[in-house]
Amino acid sequence: MPLLTLVLQVAVILATCRVIAGLFRRMGQPRVVGEMFAGILLGPSMLGALAPRAEAFLFPAASLSNLNALSQIGLIVFMFLVGLEMNPNELKSHGHSTLLTSHASITLPFVLACLLSLYLYPRLSDRSVSFISFSLFMGAAMSITAFPVLARILSERNMLQSRLGTVAIACAAVDDVTGWCILAYIVVLIRARASAASVWLTLLGTIAFALLMIYGVRRLVSRFGGLYRERGELHENSWAFMLLLVLVSALCTEWLGIHLLFGAFLMGVIMPKDENFVRYVTDRFEILSVVLLLPLFFAFTGLRTSIALVKGPEMWGYCALIILVAIAGKMGGSMAASRIMGLPLRESVGLGILMNTRGLMELVILNIGLDLKVISPALFSMMVLMALVTTFMTTPLLRLMYRESPARAALAEVDSADPSGAGISAA
Amino acid sequence: MSFTKGTRFIVGYFLFVALPVLGLVACLKYGHALKAPVSMDGLWGVRSSSMQPVQLHCLAEGAAAPKSSISISQSGKYLSLSMVSGPEIAATGTINERTITLSADASAIGLEGPGCEAYRRFNITATLGPGDRPQSLAGVLSADGCASCAPVSFAAVRLAHSGSGGRD
């Protein structure tokens, strides 16, 4: 009865995610933290340990492929929305300080992650994975920022035009695009390992596809913006066509040897960037993707996360080291670079805290890494814990930072930080 | 002494971008020579065993019988072993060069039957075959707390890898 099992799974996941996320909201945490935590609760770390029979009944191994497929569809739509909200103009330099801070917020965590890889590779990897793949993946995973969460926090507080807002949004945009490009390169390296020729073929194919999208398909999809401006809404056929383009783009990048999600992301990036249009499309898609399908992804990630694999003081030591390096690289790097460029201390610290938020984007990257076997199950669990900790710490740190005047405004900023949690969803 | 914004940018870019990139290149070059443990995760079939029925019954029927399969999950040098069919037997351990050592508490295994109380802890020591992805292993299974129990030798062959790795 695979269908019944799937429906039961979706119902249980949805209920658990809403309840736990609601509890986390009461604690002042973004919903995404609650949903990440709910995923872990449903997995072997909690439900599997306390009630193994219930876990085996709810999530039999044979049924997980269906759950994964459904969650991947949700991720395709989500990545499209992430790309949609990303304005290429934000990637352009806003001056010296932004240029330096954005580059430093990538390179420092990246290099620290590679240095950490020197220590972790002989301990938590094996010879089926090359050091280059392992360290580049760790670098990409550590340097990512939850761009959608950050954008939502800033826009809801009308901080996008502030100096901190401008720098943060530009840095996050640069970080994410760079992170995804590096990840795409790693995927190409791993999947096309048979011969050097196939690597080049994939790279050239990807570049050709990106150019086709930017200079060809972009003109086509700009019609959506025009139709929306004329009528104030889109016809059903337009929605169907838009979804079709997203799916075809995702399939193209998968066929090229990278990943479904890159195509969906690129499709979002080339969409019209009129603010009203972006909000209109996001509102239509988010109920399906953010409310229904993304919790499945959180649950699927939780089912793959086994904290029991992090066993003994040695393993917990690695985990603590990963968390420390992640924070030092991202928060410290952004903070130091912005400070040296003359940003006031308070804003520099605020920027560091914001940039350290990894959220859902980190989980997406980690799942790709686990699928590709670049990271081992224990390392995956440690990195999930790192994502959870770095996302969880953002709100309390911001509260602490803005405790003094103007306290009310700052607290309001923290409290409203991405109520939807997944970043794309509106309040 | 005050610096202009341009000077700060150059100094900052050198410190926070150029130097780390150089460090990255050096790190990748140095790390290329590092060796990780051999890959052994996946499904293994126990092809031969000198285990006697009297020893077998304590491990529950068929658990470690010849031709049974074991699943090994690997996270670097850390291993966990479980039986694919039969009762749940989970052992954890490590790999050092080509030698693996695993152990499982008898309580965790859930031994049943008369005479089994002698077994407190099971240990597995095995040596892997050649290559970065060895296809065979041979070793012994011994029990702590049982002076009369002779170590049991066994051999296994790899049935399947758990998936493709990130080799390039």
Interface residues (C-beta under 8 A of the other chain):
Chain A: H96 S97 L99 L100 H103 A104 T107 L108 F110 V111 C114 L115 S117 L118 L120 Y121 P122 R123 L124 S125 D126 R127 S128 V129 S130 F131 I132 S133 F134 S135 F137 G139 I186 L189 I190 R193 L309 K311 M315 G333 A336 A337 I340 M341 G342 L372 K373 V374 S376 P377 A378 L379
Chain B: K5 G6 R8 F9 V11 G12 Y13 L15 F16 V17 P20 V21 G23 L24 C27 L28 Y30 G31 H32 L34 K35 A36 P37 V38 S39 M40 D41 S73 Q74 S75 G76 K77 Y78 S80 T92 D132 R133 H161 S162 G163 S164 G165 G166 R167 D168
